[in-house]
Amino acid sequence: MLLKDMAKALNRSPVYIHGLQQRFALPVLAGDAYAPAYLACLHRIVLLRVLGIAEERLRELWHLEKKLLQLLHVDSTGSPTWFLDACGAADRAPRRLLLTNYDLGWEVSGGTLQLGLNFSQQVSELFASAAMGEDALRILNRCLESQARIKSEIALERANVRAAARFAQAC
């Protein structure tokens, strides 16, 4: 699909969509190379913004989730959109991250991580990430904290969103 098609589907301007691409460091693809998962990712961001979640908070969580997936070597697929390819999955199981919708294989709210997980066949760095000061469990905990804050903000806005939807129907 084209950028203008995604903009129309999201009821946003192409300039707005391009701004999201820049601010969230999403790849800008040529022509009609945008997959449904890409649109699903943007849709998720737009919905969370409609719910009043600050874009800065969303970007923080986005980068944390991407970092966690890199530490787990999910980025070994070779796809330029590897970090949003799971956004198109229909289910919202508790095993999925909030923004990337990646299924970690265990309940995300558990705060646990099976150490040594590696979804790639080869290590891309000379030293292990933990030896360089990166810790998947630490990043997971930061993801969970950020995700919990966002979910609590959503819960607080739920009644207002329902009232706004009823008001919009009456107009």
N, C-alpha and C positions, 0 to 999 in steps of 0.2 A: 504494500500500500504506500501511497505517497504521503509526504508531510502534510499537504493540504487536506488529504482525506482524514488523517488522524485529527487535525485541527477541527474539521467539521464534525467528526464523531464525538469529540470532546466539548464541542460548543465553545471553542477558544480560537483565537486568531493564530495564524502560522507564526507570527512574531512572538506570541506568548509561548508557544510550543518550542520554538527555537531557543528562547530564553531559559526554559526548563532544561533543555538539552545542555546548554552551557553551564548553568548553575549546578546541575547534578552530574556533570562530566559524562553525559551519555554520548555514545558515538553518533555522529551525523552521517547517515548513510546516503548513497547516491540513488537517485531515481525512486523506484517503487520497491526498494529492498527492505522496507519496514515490515517486520513480522507481526502477527497478532499479539505475541508476548510483549513486544515493544509498546503497542497501544495499551495493553493491559497495565503495564508499568506506569505509563503516563496517566491513565485513568485513575489508578490507585492514588497517585500524588494529587491529582485534581480533587478527588473526593475528600481526601484528608485536609486539603486546603479549604474546601467548602465547609468542612466541620470545624474550621477555625484553628487548625494546627499550624503553628508558625513554620514557614518554609525553612528557617534556620534549623529548627529542631528536626525536621524531616531530612535535611541534608546531612546533619550530624549522624542520624541513625543510618542513612544510606551508606555513608562512608564506613561506618563501623561494620555493617553487614558485609560490605564488599571486602573489608580487611579480614573478617572472620573467614569468609569463603576462600580468600587467598591463602590464609594460614592452613586451611583444610585441603588446599590444592584443587579446589573445584575449578579453578581457572585453567586447567590443563586440557580443556576441550578444544581449544584452538578457535573458538567462535569469538568474534569481536563483541558480541553481546552476551557472553557467558554469564554475566552477573544478573541479567534480567530475563534469561530464557525460561526460567521457572514461573515468571509472573503470569503466564497464560494458563497455568494449572487451575482447574475449576475448584478444587477443594481447598478449604481453609483449615486444615487439620492443625491441632495444637503443636505439631512438629514443624510447622513452617515459620520462617521469619516473616516479620510484618511487611516490609517493603519489597524485598527481592522474592518473597514467597518460596524460597528454597526450602525443600524438605530435608531437614537434618537427620531424620531417621529416629529421633527420640523427641520426647515432649520438651519444647523449648523453655517452658516455664519452670522446668526442673532445675535449671542452673547447673547441670552436670554436662560433662563432655568426656567422651571416650578418648583418652589421650592416645596419640599415635595415629589418629585417623589421617589418611592420605589418599585422596581420590585420583592422584596422578600416578603414572608408572615410573617417573623419574623425578628426582629433586632438582629444582631449577637454580638453586643457590649453592654456593660452596659450603656454607655453614647452615645448619638447621635454623629455622626462624627463632626458636627459643634461645639458641646460643647468641643470637643478635639482639636479644631483649624483647622479642615479641612473644606473647603468651596467648594462645587461643582461648584459654579459660578466662583470662582477664578481659579479652575483647568480648567474649560471650556475655560475661557479667555486665559489661558496659552496655551491650546491646539490650539485654533484659531490662536494665534500669531505664534506658531511654524508651524502650517499647512500653514499659509499665506507665511511665509518665504520659505518653501519648494516649494510651488506652484509658487512663483516668480522665484526661481532657475530653476524649470522645464521650465517655459516660456522662460527664457534666453537661455536654452540649446536646445529648440525645433528645431531651424534652423540647428544647428550642427548635431543633431541626424538624421534629414531628409537627410542632405548631406552625412553623414556617411552610411546611409542605401542605398542611390543611389550608392555611391562608392563601397560598399560591393557587390551590385548586378552586377556591372561592372567587378568585379575581377573574 
